Amino acid sequence: MTGRFQIGPTLFREATQQDEGALTLIAEQTIATYVVENLDRHYCPILLTEQLPVGFAICRDNTIDLIVVDYRYHRSGFGTQLLVHCETEMFGAYPAIALHCFEHNEQANRFFRKNGWIETLRYRNKHSGVRTILYQKQRSDTKK
């Protein structure tokens, strides 16, 4: 879809490279607000390398609500380490855990599937309108 259109006083247009600064600021502020609101209410592990934070997660009940690794450290194994840590902690309290991922985020979806997460549902998020995939993983109990 391209072009401009208007609904009432609201104008829509296709984003361009000139919008990068404004869009990045909106994303940073939104995620920062979300992180601050959840730090004291949920489990939030931080992944460190050489004493510097390179990733973190927000685990809300039985759901990994947000998992982020600094882009400079993608494909270095840090994301897998953080994910496995979250799984281990959460499986201590829950027999099944979940996470949601944007459908269009192909790199993240490959990452979750590679790490044994099973897609159980595709849906349109009612708040954002974004197509989302629900993944689940079961605790593998070795006791029989």
N, C-alpha and C positions, 0 to 999 in steps of 0.2 A: 504494500500500500504506500502510495506517495501522495504528496500534495498537502494542501491545507484544507481544513474544514472547521466549521464553527457550530457549536451547540449552545444556544443562549449566549451568555457573555464569555463562555469558555472557548478558546481557540486552540486547535491542535495543528501541529505540523511535524514533518519528519525531522528527527534530530540530525545534526551535521557535526563535523569535526570542530566547528566553532563553539559548539555547545559542551564540549568535553569538560571544561572547568566547572561549569554550573552543575552538570550531571554528576560529576565525581563528588562535588561538595554535598549534593543532596544524598548520594549513596553513603558517603562517609558519616554524615550527621545522623542519618537514619539508623545505620548499623551501630554507631557509637551510642546512641540513645538506648537502643535495644540491649546492648551489652551492659551498660550501667544499670538499667532497670532489673537485670537478671543476676548480677554478680552475687548478691547476698541471698537470693532466693533459691538458687539451683546450683547443682554441681558444675563448676567451671574449671576444668583442668587447663593448665598452660603448658605447652611444649617448649622446652628450652634447648638451645644448643650453644655451647660455650657461654652459658649464663645469660643468653639473650633470648627473649621470647620470639618464636617463629611461627607459632600457631596456638589455637585455643579452641575449646568447644563449650557449648552450653547444653547440658543434659537436664531435661525437664521430665521428671518422673521416669517413664520407660521410653522416652523419645530423645534422640539426639536432635536437638532443635536447631543447632547451628554448629558447623565445624569449618574452621578457616585455617589455612596454612598460607603464609606469606608466599606470594607468587614466585619469588626468587628461589624458593625451596621446593617447588612442585617437581614431581618425578624424582625425588631424592630418598623416598622411603619414610619421610617424616609424617606424611598424611596417614599412611598405613599404621605407623606406630601410635599416632594419636587416636585413630579409630579403634585399634585393638585395645588400647588402654580404656577408652570409654566403654567398649563392649564388656570388658572384664569387670569393671566397676559396676555396671548396670546389671549384668547377669548375676551378680551377688545378691541383688534384690528382686529381680524380675525374671521369669522364665522365657519371656519374649520381649524384644525391643523393636523400636521402629525409627524411621527417619523419613523425611520428605525431601524431594529434590525437584527442581524445575525441569520439566520435560525437555526443554531445549538445551540444557547444560549437558551436552554429550560427554564431555571429559569426566564430569563428576559421576554421571550415570555409569560409565564404563568402570570407574574406580570402585563404586559400591558393588557392582556385579562381580568384579574381579575378587573382591573381598568377601564373597559369599552371601551378599544380601539378595533377597528374593523380592522381585516386583510383585505386589499384590493388588494394586489399584492404580488407575490413571483417572484424574479428575481435574476439573477447573476450580481453582481456589475461589471461594465465594467472595473473599475480600479484595483480592488483587485481580481476579479474572485470569490469572496465569495458569497454564496447564502444568500439572504437578504429578509426580509419581510417588506413591507410598511404597516404601521398602520395609520388609520385616526380616528379623533373624531370630531363630529359636536357640535357646541355650542347649548345648549338647551335653546332656548328663551322661557321665560315664558309669554311674552306679546303676546296676540292674537289679 
